[in-house]
Every structure is written in C-alpha cells, then in structure tokens.
Amino acid sequence: MVTLTINGKQVQAEPGMSVLEAAKANNIMIPHFCYLEDVHQVGACRICVVEIEGARSLQASCMVPVREGMVVRTNTARVKRARKVLYELMLSDHPRNCLSCLRNQNCEFQKLGELIQISEFRFEGEKSKSFVDLSSPSIVRDSSKCILCRRCITVCNEIQGVGVLNVQKRGFHSVIGPADELPLSSVNCTNCGQCVMVCPVGALLAKDVTERVWDAIFDPHKRVIVQTAPAVRVALGEEFGYPPGTIVTGKMATALREIGFDEIFDTNFAADLTIIEEGTEFLQRVTAALTGKNAVLPMITSCSPGWIKYIEHEFPQELDHLSTCKSPHMMLGALAKTYYAEKIGVDPKDIFVVSIMPCTAKKFEITRPEMFINGMPTVDAVLTTRELARMIRDAGIEFQELPDGRFDDPLGFSTGAADIFGTTGGVMEAALRTVYEIVTGREIPFERLEVTPVRGLSQVKEAAIKIEGTKPEYSYLEGVEVRVAVTSGLSGAKRLMKEVAEGTSPYHFIEVMGCPGGCIAGGGQPKPTTRSIREARMRAIYAEDAGKPKRKSHENPFVAKLYEEFLGEPLGHRSHELLHTHYVPRGRYNELEGTRIPIQTK
C-alpha cells in the first residue's frame, strides 16, 4: 500500500490508484465531472483539481497516480476559486432551460453546481453550438447541452467498439458526433444507448414517446396492451427510492393498470416461446450438420436489436449465422395482433401495443419494415424504464404504496427461464435447460439447473456440455460435446465474430447481448449503471428465476396451449410467418443496403 496525506489526514491507497480514487476510497469527496468509474478517465473538465505539494500548478486528481509521501489538499481557497471559474465557464456555454429538460433534477451538471455553491452567472457570451439531431428513432442528440466531457466517445469507441462518436472540428467550434456532421440515422450507430447512459447532461437522450402512449390510452377507440421485459422489474424501483436490484414486479403491474392500460402482458411469456422456437432451430441445424447436410454453425442468438444492427454493419457476410427468431417483445406484439385479437374479437387495427423495455435499440427495431405484419407495426411504441417511471409520476401514483398486482393471462405467465433473459448468459442458460431435456429426457446436469459457467459479468464466457443417455430419436447426438459462448457488449461480439468470419470458431451456439452485462444495463435503464448496480440487478434476476414454480420454458402451459390452438408446431408455417424474420446487409457505411448477400454454408 502507498501512504499519502490528504487534507492533513494520513491515508493508504493501492498502488496505481489516482488521487481521486484514493480520496474516494478513504471517504474524502473531491468534486469531479467528466471522470466515470470503469468508463472514462481523461481529465477533460479539470473540475477535480487539487493542490499537490511540490507541483507549481493545480493538478487534475483523476489523472495523477498516488505516490509514497504525497501531500494533497483538496479544499484550499485556490482550489475552490478554480473550480468555480471552471464551472462558470462551462455554464456560460450551456442553455439554462433546466425546468423543461428531461434531465432536470437528475443532471450531474446541475448537482455539481449545487455542490460547489454556484449562485450567480458571471460570464455571458456566444454559444458554441445549437443543432439538434432528431434523425434516429432511438436517440436525440442536442449539441447545445454538450459540455465536451467525452464520456460518450470513450463508451462508443473503447467499450462498445462501434466508433460513431468523436470530436469534430477544433477549439470553440468543437462538437461531438459522427464525421462530416452526418446524422446518427445515416451512420453505423447501433442505437444501443450506452452513450445516453454515460452522458451527464441532456446532450444525449432516449427519444421520448410518452405523449404518444398517453394519446393512445385516452383514445376510446384503442385497446392498449402493454408488455414488460424481465430487466425492467429489477430496475424500475430505483426510480422510486428502492435499492438497486429490488424486485418490484407486482407493484409495476399495479402501476400499469392504474395508468390505464387495458391488458398487462409479460414479455417473459414470449421469452419462453423464443426458447421453444430457437431451441428447435438449433437442434435442426445440429442435426443437419451431423447427418451431412448443409448447416450454418455456430448459430447466434437474435434477441438484441443493437447487436443485430451491429452485425448488419460490421459482419454482413455472416448474417446467416443468426437465429431467425424475432426478439421476444416482437413475438408478443405479433401474437397480440393475431392470436389475442382473434380471441377477444377486436380488429387488430384498433389494438395499440406498448413495450416497456430496458433498451433504446428496440425503439429502432419496431420501425424495421420486416417486422410489420399485414402492413401494420407489431409493436406501436417502446418506452424505456425511465419513461415508464415518468409516466407513473405524471399519473400521480405513489409507487411505494401500491399493492402487488399480476399480469393477465394468457400472455402473462412465464417460467424462471424467461426471467434470466434479462442478464448476460440468460438466453443461453434457458436454451440449454430446454434443449438438453428434450434430447435426453432428463434435467441438465447442473446443480439447481444453474449453468454457472455462463453467468457473471466477464466479457466472454464459455461452457461445454456432453450429451449422454439420449432418447432413441436423438441417438445421433450421443456423446456430442456442445460448445457454447456468451458475450455482452459489442467489443466482445467483435472478438467472437472475427473467429466466425475466419472459420475458426470452436462453438456451436453463441449468445450476444449488445450492452455490457445484458439488458440489466440497457440504454433505457435508470442512471447510473455501475458495476455494483449491474451485479445487484443480476442477483435479483436469478432470485426471480429461483423463486418460480416452473423454471424451464417447455413447461409453460400457456405456451403449450398456444401451439395447440394457434401455432401448430415449432418452426411451422404460422410460426415462421409471425415469429421469425430476416436481416438486412448494411455494411459499415450503409453501402450494402438494398443488396442481397447469398447465404454461406459453413
């Protein structure tokens, strides 16, 4: 350990820590702004300046490593004056329409001004930028609110590996965005929203559609159906003062009913359905491979729309590796406007489907033409977890006082396997639970059904499961070792896809989620989303699974009834029509849009 003195107090820190991190570890708060733990550390804003004995000028504490005997002062008159001037200079180039900003009362810039006691606006002058990019269906970019902290650049380039956002121009005219001032919709943005998650102000926001949903709810001619993703129920509570990872499923269902939705369905139902379709598709591909027929392996999951857009841009030649299954909420939207509409005798045109998602990319997904049925969108609007919280507050609902409600049948029942879709490794684990039992007639050989090798926040996880004691009809699988891999975040996806493209991938099945940690850390979740918060939400997801009476997707009785009454069989004609899709080669510069790439046999 390194011993140093901060504000006259002798403290210890681990070698390699910055002064800022050492102070934080010893409960000494240094105001800071651009720094973000585990994400961004470049000293762009200088708000964290401190006096260090022996240094002529003030130092950015986030950038200076600790050393033995160092003497640091964080709260001198010189430091306080410098912080105030730095803040006021940033404020002079920032709009002051805080009351109408979606980040009002949840803005890091606002909180910093309160912390360092700014009470007047001393500097006025020309504003450096003022345009708003509304081209994306997922993300709004308001340059007038950008304070050039560069967090979004780090997360887009280094964590996600997409590289859409960078500093353009220089000096007073610097602006963060795509090259050549292109709009987000015209570049290879995946709509993942991780830039939105790290933006400290309102410069990057998820596109808000709450008013459109209110209009539908108040329309007497519309039947408004809502569905909620598994990751929402372990994060929504944070917006109302609950600790991260609190499960609020029942209160959420009641809140949705009080808002005025006509039916409250659960995306988890469609997650169970996805496992039946995707598991059958995987078995079909493996069977073809083992019997000498054409088969494209590894098969890769298709639940994450940010990941889908990424592969369309970066690896368009490998699209045939994707499962053809739609994401669960798109499946449920299709069923709501066909199966359920027929059941209740309502014209599908009068049904308005709303998805509550942890994801900003799903706002883009519902606009994809290939997702429409009979000229209609299968899902009409996507609300993020944050947007739902705003609607609950807008409706005057005291969330913490709500009794627990429940989802509506038949599209509201789910197994524990569906719950774990909300975290990285969950889709893979759910699929293995079902596929292994279908092939052998026995439960997967892991304690309490928990496939621990694919759990956790590591960027790439892998597992191998040997199939033994098969049913007679699956005897050709006897002794086969199925190798699987799981990744979350697009940098991990790039790593695995390079192997696929080179033909060296050792896996049969790969799960990819676009956001680091999976949907629990999606671009539409409550802020902040640190590693400890991800871990808390993940524990809650697994607790929800463990508490369910049924924990395997093929045990869902309502899914079985759906096949019996409506779909017929997995991968059948109606399933293909409603639950499956195709993908669009785009290329890194969208140069392939409108082209067809022949399927590769590998």
DANOR-V480006 format. One record per residue. N is the residue number from 0. RES is the residue in one small letter. SS is DSSP state (~ for helix, > for strand, _ for the rest). PHI is phi in whole degrees, 0 to 359 (NA if undefined). D_FIRST is the distance of its C-alpha to the first C-alpha in whole Angstrom. Layout:
BEGIN
n res ss phi d_first
N RES SS PHI D_FIRST
N RES SS PHI D_FIRST
END
This chain:
BEGIN
n res ss phi d_first
0 m _ NA 0
1 v > 259 4
2 t > 257 7
3 l > 218 10
4 t > 242 13
5 i > 238 15
6 n _ 53 19
7 g _ 80 18
8 k > 251 16
9 q > 281 12
10 v > 227 10
11 q > 240 6
12 a > 214 6
13 e _ 285 5
14 p _ 304 6
15 g _ 95 10
16 m _ 293 10
17 s > 278 13
18 v ~ 300 14
19 l ~ 300 16
20 e ~ 293 14
21 a ~ 295 11
22 a ~ 297 14
23 k ~ 299 16
24 a ~ 296 13
25 n _ 251 13
26 n _ 60 17
27 i _ 245 18
28 m _ 268 20
29 i _ 253 21
30 p _ 304 24
31 h _ 210 24
32 f _ 221 27
33 c _ 285 27
34 y _ 298 23
35 l > 216 24
36 e _ 308 21
37 d _ 67 21
38 v _ 235 24
39 h > 217 24
40 q _ 206 22
41 v _ 230 24
42 g _ 68 24
43 a _ 286 28
44 c _ 267 29
45 r _ 69 27
46 i _ 297 27
47 c _ 274 23
48 v > 297 24
49 v > 220 22
50 e > 269 22
51 i > 240 19
52 e _ 303 20
53 g _ 98 22
54 a _ 266 23
55 r _ 286 27
56 s _ 245 27
57 l _ 294 25
58 q > 242 22
59 a > 285 22
60 s _ 294 18
61 c _ 286 19
62 m _ 251 19
63 v _ 264 16
64 p > 287 13
65 v _ 291 10
66 r _ 216 10
67 e _ 302 9
68 g _ 81 12
69 m _ 301 13
70 v > 241 16
71 v > 237 17
72 r > 233 20
73 t _ 255 21
74 n _ 221 24
75 t _ 272 27
76 a ~ 300 30
77 r ~ 297 30
78 v ~ 296 27
79 k ~ 296 29
80 r ~ 296 33
81 a ~ 298 31
82 r ~ 299 30
83 k ~ 295 33
84 v ~ 296 35
85 l ~ 301 33
86 y ~ 296 34
87 e ~ 295 38
88 l ~ 294 38
89 m ~ 296 37
90 l ~ 295 39
91 s ~ 296 42
92 d _ 252 42
93 h _ 235 42
94 p _ 294 45
95 r _ 244 45
96 n _ 269 47
97 c ~ 301 44
98 l ~ 296 47
99 s ~ 261 48
100 c _ 272 45
101 l _ 296 43
102 r _ 270 40
103 n _ 306 41
104 q _ 71 39
105 n _ 224 36
106 c _ 243 36
107 e ~ 293 32
108 f ~ 293 34
109 q ~ 299 36
110 k ~ 295 33
111 l ~ 295 31
112 g ~ 299 34
113 e ~ 291 35
114 l ~ 295 31
115 i _ 264 31
116 q _ 62 35
117 i _ 272 37
118 s _ 236 41
119 e _ 210 43
120 f _ 251 44
121 r _ 274 44
122 f _ 245 44
123 e _ 233 47
124 g _ 176 48
125 e _ 294 49
126 k _ 272 47
127 s _ 280 45
128 k _ 203 46
129 s _ 208 48
130 f _ 275 49
131 v > 236 48
132 d > 259 48
133 l _ 253 50
134 s _ 291 51
135 s _ 279 49
136 p _ 286 50
137 s _ 250 46
138 i > 231 44
139 v > 255 45
140 r > 244 44
141 d > 250 44
142 s ~ 293 43
143 s ~ 294 44
144 k ~ 263 41
145 c _ 288 39
146 i _ 248 36
147 l _ 58 35
148 c _ 287 31
149 r _ 75 32
150 r ~ 301 30
151 c ~ 298 33
152 i ~ 296 33
153 t ~ 297 30
154 v ~ 291 31
155 c ~ 288 34
156 n ~ 271 33
157 e ~ 266 30
158 i ~ 271 29
159 q _ 268 33
160 g _ 71 34
161 v _ 269 38
162 g _ 80 37
163 v _ 282 40
164 l _ 261 38
165 n > 206 37
166 v > 285 38
167 q > 249 42
168 k _ 67 43
169 r _ 220 42
170 g ~ 57 41
171 f ~ 300 43
172 h ~ 266 44
173 s _ 300 41
174 v > 215 41
175 i > 259 39
176 g > 174 41
177 p _ 292 43
178 a ~ 298 45
179 d ~ 59 48
180 e ~ 57 48
181 l _ 288 49
182 p _ 287 49
183 l ~ 302 46
184 s ~ 293 49
185 s ~ 259 50
186 v _ 244 47
187 n _ 272 45
188 c _ 295 43
189 t _ 267 42
190 n _ 65 43
191 c _ 293 39
192 g _ 80 38
193 q ~ 293 35
194 c ~ 294 35
195 v ~ 297 37
196 m ~ 296 34
197 v ~ 262 31
198 c _ 295 34
199 p _ 279 33
200 v _ 233 36
201 g _ 259 40
202 a _ 288 40
203 l > 232 40
204 l > 223 41
205 a > 288 43
206 k _ 295 47
207 d _ 274 48
208 v _ 237 51
209 t ~ 299 51
210 e ~ 295 55
211 r ~ 295 56
212 v ~ 290 55
213 w ~ 302 57
214 d ~ 301 60
215 a ~ 294 60
216 i ~ 297 60
217 f ~ 277 62
218 d _ 279 65
219 p _ 294 67
220 h _ 268 68
221 k _ 255 65
222 r > 258 63
223 v > 258 60
224 i > 254 57
225 v > 240 54
226 q > 226 51
227 t > 232 47
228 a _ 283 45
229 p _ 298 42
230 a _ 286 39
231 v ~ 293 41
232 r ~ 291 41
233 v ~ 255 37
234 a _ 231 37
235 l ~ 305 40
236 g ~ 302 39
237 e ~ 300 36
238 e ~ 289 38
239 f ~ 237 40
240 g _ 92 37
241 y _ 279 36
242 p _ 296 32
243 p _ 307 31
244 g _ 88 33
245 t _ 287 36
246 i _ 275 39
247 v _ 237 42
248 t ~ 305 45
249 g ~ 295 47
250 k ~ 295 47
251 m ~ 298 47
252 a ~ 299 50
253 t ~ 295 52
254 a ~ 299 50
255 l ~ 297 52
256 r ~ 292 55
257 e ~ 290 55
258 i ~ 296 55
259 g _ 124 58
260 f _ 292 57
261 d _ 281 60
262 e > 232 58
263 i > 246 55
264 f > 254 54
265 d > 238 51
266 t ~ 303 49
267 n ~ 302 48
268 f ~ 304 52
269 a ~ 288 52
270 a ~ 295 48
271 d ~ 301 50
272 l ~ 297 53
273 t ~ 302 51
274 i ~ 297 50
275 i ~ 296 53
276 e ~ 291 54
277 e ~ 291 51
278 g ~ 297 51
279 t ~ 294 55
280 e ~ 297 54
281 f ~ 296 52
282 l ~ 300 54
283 q ~ 297 57
284 r ~ 291 55
285 v ~ 295 53
286 t ~ 301 57
287 a ~ 298 58
288 a ~ 297 56
289 l ~ 283 57
290 t _ 254 60
291 g _ 81 61
292 k _ 264 61
293 n _ 294 59
294 a _ 207 56
295 v _ 259 53
296 l _ 231 50
297 p _ 290 47
298 m > 273 48
299 i > 237 45
300 t _ 296 45
301 s _ 229 47
302 c _ 278 45
303 s _ 261 43
304 p ~ 292 45
305 g ~ 295 42
306 w ~ 296 42
307 i ~ 299 46
308 k ~ 294 46
309 y ~ 297 43
310 i ~ 292 45
311 e ~ 297 48
312 h ~ 278 47
313 e ~ 267 44
314 f _ 225 46
315 p ~ 298 50
316 q ~ 287 51
317 e ~ 251 49
318 l ~ 298 50
319 d ~ 290 52
320 h ~ 282 49
321 l > 288 49
322 s _ 299 50
323 t _ 277 53
324 c > 293 52
325 k _ 292 52
326 s _ 290 49
327 p ~ 305 50
328 h ~ 290 50
329 m ~ 288 53
330 m ~ 298 54
331 l ~ 293 55
332 g ~ 300 56
333 a ~ 297 59
334 l ~ 291 60
335 a ~ 298 60
336 k ~ 265 63
337 t ~ 233 65
338 y ~ 304 64
339 y ~ 286 64
340 a ~ 301 66
341 e ~ 295 69
342 k ~ 298 68
343 i ~ 261 68
344 g _ 69 71
345 v _ 243 69
346 d _ 296 70
347 p ~ 306 66
348 k ~ 294 67
349 d ~ 264 67
350 i > 260 63
351 f > 240 60
352 v > 259 57
353 v > 242 53
354 s > 253 50
355 i > 264 47
356 m > 231 44
357 p _ 278 40
358 c _ 237 41
359 t _ 273 43
360 a ~ 294 44
361 k ~ 290 47
362 k ~ 295 48
363 f ~ 287 49
364 e ~ 305 50
365 i _ 289 53
366 t _ 269 54
367 r _ 293 55
368 p ~ 303 58
369 e ~ 291 58
370 m ~ 268 57
371 f _ 281 60
372 i > 234 63
373 n _ 53 66
374 g _ 79 65
375 m > 252 63
376 p _ 292 59
377 t _ 282 58
378 v _ 236 55
379 d _ 269 56
380 a > 206 53
381 v > 243 49
382 l > 253 47
383 t > 281 44
384 t ~ 302 42
385 r ~ 295 41
386 e ~ 295 45
387 l ~ 299 46
388 a ~ 301 44
389 r ~ 295 46
390 m ~ 294 49
391 i ~ 298 48
392 r ~ 294 48
393 d ~ 298 51
394 a _ 280 53
395 g _ 73 52
396 i _ 270 50
397 e _ 275 48
398 f ~ 303 46
399 q ~ 293 44
400 e ~ 269 48
401 l _ 287 49
402 p _ 284 50
403 d _ 283 50
404 g _ 251 52
405 r _ 217 53
406 f _ 282 53
407 d _ 268 57
408 d _ 275 59
409 p _ 269 59
410 l _ 258 56
411 g _ 238 54
412 f _ 267 53
413 s _ 210 50
414 t _ 260 48
415 g ~ 297 45
416 a ~ 298 45
417 a ~ 287 45
418 d ~ 302 43
419 i ~ 285 40
420 f ~ 302 41
421 g ~ 286 39
422 t _ 230 36
423 t _ 303 35
424 g _ 91 36
425 g ~ 292 39
426 v ~ 296 42
427 m ~ 297 41
428 e ~ 298 41
429 a ~ 297 44
430 a ~ 295 46
431 l ~ 295 45
432 r ~ 303 46
433 t ~ 280 49
434 v ~ 297 50
435 y ~ 299 49
436 e ~ 289 52
437 i ~ 298 54
438 v ~ 282 54
439 t ~ 251 54
440 g _ 81 55
441 r _ 233 52
442 e _ 293 49
443 i _ 301 46
444 p _ 280 44
445 f _ 233 41
446 e ~ 301 40
447 r ~ 55 41
448 l ~ 66 42
449 e _ 270 38
450 v _ 274 38
451 t ~ 299 34
452 p ~ 300 33
453 v ~ 261 34
454 r _ 265 32
455 g _ 105 29
456 l _ 257 28
457 s _ 299 27
458 q _ 297 29
459 v > 232 31
460 k > 236 32
461 e > 219 35
462 a > 209 37
463 a > 227 40
464 i > 233 43
465 k > 271 46
466 i _ 269 49
467 e _ 226 51
468 g _ 72 55
469 t _ 284 56
470 k _ 293 59
471 p ~ 306 62
472 e ~ 290 62
473 y ~ 243 59
474 s ~ 299 59
475 y ~ 292 58
476 l ~ 267 55
477 e _ 302 54
478 g _ 83 52
479 v _ 288 50
480 e > 261 46
481 v > 274 45
482 r > 254 42
483 v > 232 41
484 a > 221 38
485 v > 227 36
486 t > 217 34
487 s > 224 34
488 g _ 91 33
489 l ~ 284 36
490 s ~ 294 33
491 g ~ 294 33
492 a ~ 297 37
493 k ~ 300 37
494 r ~ 300 35
495 l ~ 287 38
496 m ~ 289 41
497 k ~ 298 41
498 e ~ 295 41
499 v ~ 298 44
500 a ~ 297 46
501 e ~ 275 45
502 g _ 77 47
503 t _ 250 44
504 s _ 294 43
505 p _ 272 42
506 y _ 260 43
507 h _ 262 46
508 f > 216 44
509 i > 232 42
510 e > 256 40
511 v > 234 39
512 m > 241 38
513 g _ 290 38
514 c _ 253 35
515 p _ 300 31
516 g _ 96 31
517 g _ 93 35
518 c ~ 296 37
519 i ~ 302 35
520 a ~ 242 33
521 g _ 294 36
522 g _ 293 37
523 g _ 252 39
524 q _ 278 37
525 p _ 302 36
526 k _ 258 33
527 p _ 277 30
528 t _ 234 29
529 t _ 274 25
530 r ~ 300 24
531 s ~ 295 24
532 i ~ 290 27
533 r ~ 303 29
534 e ~ 297 27
535 a ~ 295 29
536 r ~ 294 32
537 m ~ 297 32
538 r ~ 301 32
539 a ~ 294 35
540 i ~ 301 37
541 y ~ 290 37
542 a ~ 293 37
543 e ~ 299 41
544 d ~ 299 42
545 a ~ 297 41
546 g _ 272 43
547 k _ 276 46
548 p _ 292 49
549 k _ 240 50
550 r _ 232 47
551 k _ 231 49
552 s ~ 302 50
553 h ~ 288 53
554 e ~ 266 54
555 n _ 288 54
556 p ~ 293 58
557 f ~ 285 59
558 v ~ 292 57
559 a ~ 300 60
560 k ~ 293 63
561 l ~ 300 62
562 y ~ 295 63
563 e ~ 295 66
564 e ~ 271 67
565 f ~ 224 66
566 l ~ 276 64
567 g _ 90 66
568 e _ 213 63
569 p _ 302 60
570 l _ 65 60
571 g _ 286 64
572 h ~ 300 66
573 r ~ 290 65
574 s ~ 299 61
575 h ~ 298 61
576 e ~ 294 63
577 l ~ 256 60
578 l ~ 251 57
579 h > 240 56
580 t _ 210 56
581 h _ 228 56
582 y _ 235 53
583 v _ 243 54
584 p _ 295 53
585 r _ 245 51
586 g _ 81 50
587 r _ 301 47
588 y _ 248 49
589 n _ 61 52
590 e _ 285 54
591 l _ 259 55
592 e _ 300 56
593 g _ 90 59
594 t _ 263 59
595 r _ 240 60
596 i _ 254 57
597 p _ 298 59
598 i _ 295 57
599 q _ 265 56
600 t _ 260 56
601 k _ 227 53
END
